[in-house]
């Protein structure tokens, strides 16, 4: 069966891709679900300085010290560290970190569910609130959890996702389904 207008769900980096897809192909989706994602990254001066020193540390002291530095900074599971041995992936991750979708999010005109963990340290709750303010047809649901909020509060995620999927715009929802 061909699905004409699917619902696209994206978590973290997948959410950034989902938002970009919704911007590039607005007529191809019926709904969008963004979970703990970044539509712009924190490219602060301190982050750039830390990345600079991590790169220098690798050249001077090798990977083990750089990995230790990343661990000290809390980056041991970062996308950039995981791409460290593949120059193409490093370039891709760098492009992703530089992309800022916020100036375009107001162009997303499909119903959008934003599901977020209140303890997310990777993409803090302020990101969810900003995205919610930029997408006019969005609703924000805050879960008790971290960056993997859909796993941390599976019951709430499934309940809200189901409710979001079965809602028909402009009609009352039937809770007896």
Residue pairs with C-beta under 8 A, 6 or more apart in sequence:
5 27
5 28
5 29
5 30
6 28
6 29
6 30
7 29
7 30
7 31
7 32
7 33
7 165
8 18
8 21
8 22
8 29
8 31
8 32
8 33
9 18
9 33
9 35
9 161
10 16
10 17
10 18
10 19
10 33
10 34
10 35
10 37
11 35
11 36
11 37
11 148
11 150
12 35
12 36
12 37
12 38
12 122
12 123
12 147
13 37
13 38
13 79
13 96
14 37
15 34
15 35
15 36
15 37
15 38
15 39
16 37
16 38
16 39
16 96
16 99
16 101
18 32
18 33
18 34
18 37
19 32
19 34
19 37
19 39
19 101
19 105
19 108
20 99
20 101
21 28
21 29
22 29
22 32
22 108
22 110
22 112
23 101
23 104
23 105
23 107
23 108
26 107
26 108
26 109
26 110
29 110
30 110
30 111
31 110
31 111
31 112
31 113
31 164
31 165
32 108
32 110
32 111
32 112
32 113
33 112
33 113
33 114
33 115
33 161
33 164
34 112
34 113
34 114
34 115
34 131
35 114
35 115
35 116
35 149
35 150
35 157
36 115
36 116
36 117
36 120
36 122
36 123
36 128
36 147
36 148
36 149
36 150
37 123
37 127
37 131
38 122
38 123
38 127
39 100
39 101
39 102
39 105
39 127
39 131
40 99
40 100
40 101
40 102
41 96
41 97
41 98
41 99
41 100
43 97
43 98
50 73
51 80
53 69
54 66
54 69
54 70
54 73
55 66
57 65
57 66
57 69
58 65
58 66
63 84
66 84
67 76
67 81
70 76
70 78
70 81
75 81
79 93
79 96
80 90
80 93
80 94
80 97
83 89
83 90
83 92
83 93
84 90
102 130
102 131
102 134
105 131
105 134
105 135
106 134
106 135
106 136
108 135
108 137
108 138
109 136
109 137
110 137
111 137
111 138
111 139
111 164
111 167
111 169
112 135
112 137
112 138
112 139
113 138
113 139
113 141
113 160
113 161
113 164
114 128
114 131
114 132
114 135
114 138
114 139
114 140
114 141
115 141
115 143
115 149
115 150
115 157
115 160
115 161
116 123
116 125
116 127
116 128
116 140
116 141
116 142
116 143
116 149
117 125
117 142
117 143
117 144
117 145
117 146
117 147
117 148
117 149
117 152
117 153
118 125
118 142
118 143
118 144
118 145
119 144
119 145
119 146
120 145
120 146
120 147
120 149
121 146
121 147
122 146
122 147
123 147
125 142
128 140
128 142
129 140
131 138
132 138
132 139
132 140
139 164
141 156
141 160
143 149
143 150
143 152
143 153
143 156
143 157
144 152
144 153
144 156
145 151
145 152
145 153
146 152
149 157
150 157
163 173
166 173
166 174
166 177
167 173
